[in-house]
Amino acid sequence: MKPNYLDVAAAIIWQQDRILISQRKTDASDGGLWEFPGGKCHPDETLEACLIREIKEELDILIHVQRPAIRIEHPTAGIMIRLHVFHCQFIAGTPKPLGCADWRWVFTPDLPKYNFMEPDYQIIEMLQK
């Protein structure tokens, strides 16, 4: 039987040499863990449009989606998550925790200090190479 897929887009948002990460709300699944922000794609939108929308909704900032970084498939609760990760450039705004509990600008070497969602460790490993 072919697995059901859910397409999720995530952003590695760069501002000079720092990356923006966000913390999941405590009442969400995996609450309190850190992640590269993004969210579920609507059936009628591109991955890039999904990222721009999700980042605006969650953090109230504008980004420019630059290029794909990595794609990760991760099984969870009977569904396969296809996580499409993109390098993005911060454009404008002051991040606000609208759809998350908190956020931080961090340097790549400091990423392992945070407790991330499981698939995000593959992104960190890619960034550290």
N, C-alpha and C positions, 0 to 999 in steps of 0.2 A: 504494500500500500504506500502510495506517495505521501510524504509528510506535508502537512499544511504549513505554509510559510507566512510570516509576517515581516514585511519590509520596514526597517527602522533606519533612519539617517542620523548620524552623529557628526559633530563638528569638532575639529581641532582648531580652535580659534586663536590665531596668533596676533599679538600686539608686540612688535619688535621681537624680543627673544623669550617672551613669556606666553603661556597658554592659559586660557580660561577653563576652569573646571567648575562643576556645580554639584551640590549635595542634594540627594533625594529627600523629599519631605518625609518626616517620620511616619506618617500615616499611609505612605505609598508602599508598594511591594519593594523589598530591599531598602526600606527607609533608613536614612542616615548614611548610606554609602555614597561615595563620590563617583562621578561619571563625566564623560565628555558629553556636553549637552546636545539634545536633539529630541527626536520623537518619532511616532508612528506616521507613516505616509498615508495620505488619503488615496483612494483608488485612482482619482483623476489628476494627481499632481506628480510632477517630476521629483526626484530625490533632492535636487537643488532647491526647488520651490518649497519643499517640505522643510528643509533646514532653515531657510530664511524665515518662514512662518513660525516654526517652533522656537527659534532663538528670540524672535520678537515677542512671542507670547510668554516665554519662560523668563527672559532676562531684560526685555525692553531695549535691546541694542540692535544695530544694523550690522550685517556682515556681508562680505563678498565671498561666494563659494569659488574656490580656485581650481582644485583638482582632486581626483580620488586619491585616497591614501591606502586603504586596505578594506577588504570585505571579510567579515567574520560570520560563520554560521554557528549558532549556539542553540542547542535544544533546551526547551524549558516548558514545563506544564503541558506536554503533549503537542507542542507546536515548535517549529523551527524558526528561530529569529535569524533573519538575514540583516546583519548590521553593516550598513554602507557608510564608511567613514571618509570624510573629506577634509582636506586642508582648507581653512577659511581665513580671511583677513578681517580683523576688526575694523569697522568703518566709523561708527559714531554711536554716541549715547553713553550713559552711565549705567552699568549693570545694576539691576534691581532683582531681588529674589521673588519674582511674581509666581513662577511655577516650580520653584525649588526652595529648599530650606536656606541655602547659603551659596556663595560663590567665592572663588579666589583666582587671582592671577598668579601662576607658579612657573618657576623655571623647570625645564625638563629633568634635571638631576633630582629635583625635590618631589617629583610625582610619586615615587614609592613610599613616601612618608604618609600618604593618604590611603584610606581603606576603600578601594574601588570595587565596582561591580566586576564579577568574574571575567566577562569578555573583554573588558577595558584593559586588562593586564596585557593582552596581545598588542593593543595600541601602544601602551607604554614601552613594551619591548621593541616594537618597530621604531619608535621615536628615539630610543637610546642607542640604536645601531649607527 
